[in-house]
Amino acid sequence: MMKAISDFNDSELWIIKTTLQERYKQDIEMQLADSELKLDPLGSNLTWCPTVYWEVKGVSFVIFKTAPQRYRCQFFYDEQEHYGTGIEEYDNIADCVTTLLQVQADQAGQKELQDS
């Protein structure tokens, strides 16, 4: 299978890894995968996109590479509870991972308040 979108490069993976280390104060295991995404919201075609996945304290995170220096991201607790950052696509991997972690931390804080 010919990949239309190149895999995450070493620099992109290093930025994700070091950002996770800064956030969690430990190494977080990341897994590389491929995901089928509909890149054109008006189209019906699915495109294979390189994906980085990790999980921390019951929360799963994914970053999809949709083109050179183009990224989408989300986090989820289960199949019914998915969240994005409110930004459709990023052109900077550091902004993408940092915003993803911040939005999840903010959401977790709100959830904690609601549950108490």
N, C-alpha and C positions, 0 to 999 in steps of 0.2 A: 504494500500500500504506500503510495507516494504521499508524503505529508505536504500539505499546502502551506502550513505555518511551521516555522522552525521551532525546535524545542527551546526551553529556557536555557540561556547560556550560563557559564560559570559566574559571571558578574551578577546577573539577576538572582541566581540561587544564593550567592554570598550575601547580597543585600537582604533577602528574605531571612536567611539563617541568622545573620547578626541582629536584625531587628527583633526577631523572636527571642534571641538570647538576652537582649537588653530588656525586653518586656517581662520575660518570665524568669530571668536570672539562672537559666539552665539551658542545656541543649534540648531542642525540640526535634523529634524525628519527623522529617518531611518525606512524603511519598510522591513520586512522579507518576502521572497517569495521563490519559487522554479522555476528553469529554466531547460529546456531540452537542454543539450549540447552534441555535438559529441566530446568525450574526445580523441578518437583515430582518427587522421586526415585521416587515410587510411581505417577506418572502416565505417560502416553505422549505427551502434547502437547509440541511444540517451540515455543519462543517466540523471536522475533527480538530480540537484545540488542545495543545499541551496544557496540562493542569498540575498545579502543586497543591497537595492536600496535607493537612495536619490536624491533630486533635489535641485539645487541652481541656481537662476538667469537664468532660461531657459535651464540649462544644466542638463542632467540626468546622474547619475553615477551608476554602478553596480559592485559588487565584487561577484564572484562565488567561492564557495568552491568545489574543484574537488576531494579532498581526505583529510585525516588528514594532516593539515599544508601544503596544496597546494591550491593556489588561482589564479584565472584569473580575469582580470578587463577590463573595458572600460568605455568611456563616449560618450554621443551622444547628438546632438541637435534636430534631427528628424530621421525618418526612413532611410533617404538617407545619413546622415552625422554622421558616427560612427568613433571613434578613439580608438586605444589601446596605450599601452606604448612602444611597440617594444619588450617587454619581454613576452614570451608565458605563463610562469607560475612562480609564486613566492612560496618560501617555508617559508616566513615570512610575516605575515599580516601587520605589521608596514611598511615594505618596500613597500608592495603592495599599501596600501592606500596613503602613502606619495608620491610615484612615480606617481600614478594616478593623484593626485591633482597638482603636479608640471608640468606634461605634459599638463594637461588641461590649467593651467595658462599660460604656454609658448605658447600654441596653440592660446589661446584667445588674447595674446599680438601680435602675428603675424597676426592674423585675423584683429585686430584693425588697424595695420599699413597698411595692404592691402586695407582696406576700407577707409582710409583717403587720 
